[in-house]
Each structure stands twice: as structure tokens, then as C-alpha cells.
Amino acid sequence: MSGTLDHQKKEEIRELFNELIKKYEEAEWTVITEYSGKLDEDRKELEDDIEKMRSRIEKLLE
């Protein structure tokens, strides 16, 4: 085994992480809308966190 992931496996991993990130985003947004007094600031922070996660995943899959 070469130690590298084939294209199909990378796509499956990418899809799985995207599903997990979406669920995380929905859960966080629910909490923000229920309990936050600063929606815009918290939404921006959430968007930044999600972008960082996606970026890290892509780097790992390179």
C-alpha cells in the first residue's frame, strides 16, 4: 500500500466532513439565535471557524 488515499476515498472523506460541518453549523446557529445578544459577531465567528475547518480538511487530503 502506497500510503496515499485514492481520489474516491478522498471524495468520500470530504463528503463526510462536509456533512459533519453542516450539522455543527446548524447546531451552533441554533444556539446563537437562542442565546446570543450579538448575532452578527457570533455568526461571523462561526463562519470563520467553519472556513478554518474546511481549509484544514483540504490540506490533510492533499
C-alpha positions in Angstrom: 0.0 0.0 0.0 1.4 3.4 -1.0 0.1 5.3 2.0 -1.8 7.8 -0.1 -5.5 8.0 -0.4 -7.1 7.4 -3.8 -9.4 10.0 -5.3 -12.6 8.2 -4.5 -11.6 7.8 -0.8 -10.7 11.5 -0.6 -14.1 12.4 -2.0 -15.9 10.2 0.5 -13.9 11.7 3.4 -14.6 15.2 2.0 -18.3 14.5 1.8 -18.4 13.1 5.3 -16.6 16.0 6.8 -18.9 18.4 4.9 -21.9 16.7 6.4 -20.4 16.9 9.9 -19.5 20.6 9.4 -23.1 21.3 8.2 -24.6 19.7 11.3 -22.1 21.6 13.5 -23.0 24.8 11.8 -26.8 24.2 12.2 -26.4 23.4 15.9 -24.2 26.4 16.6 -26.5 28.7 14.7 -29.4 27.4 16.8 -27.5 28.2 20.0 -26.5 31.6 18.6 -30.1 32.6 17.7 -31.5 31.4 21.0 -28.9 32.8 23.4 -26.7 35.4 21.8 -27.0 39.1 22.2 -24.6 39.7 19.3 -25.9 37.8 16.3 -23.7 39.4 13.7 -20.5 39.0 15.6 -21.2 35.4 16.6 -22.3 34.5 13.0 -19.1 35.9 11.6 -17.1 33.9 14.2 -19.0 30.7 13.3 -18.3 31.3 9.5 -14.6 31.8 10.2 -14.4 28.6 12.3 -16.1 26.6 9.5 -13.8 28.0 6.9 -10.8 27.1 9.0 -12.2 23.5 9.4 -12.7 23.2 5.7 -9.2 24.5 4.9 -7.6 22.1 7.4 -9.5 19.2 5.8 -8.4 20.1 2.3 -4.8 20.4 3.4 -5.0 17.0 5.0 -6.4 15.5 1.8 -3.8 17.0 -0.5 
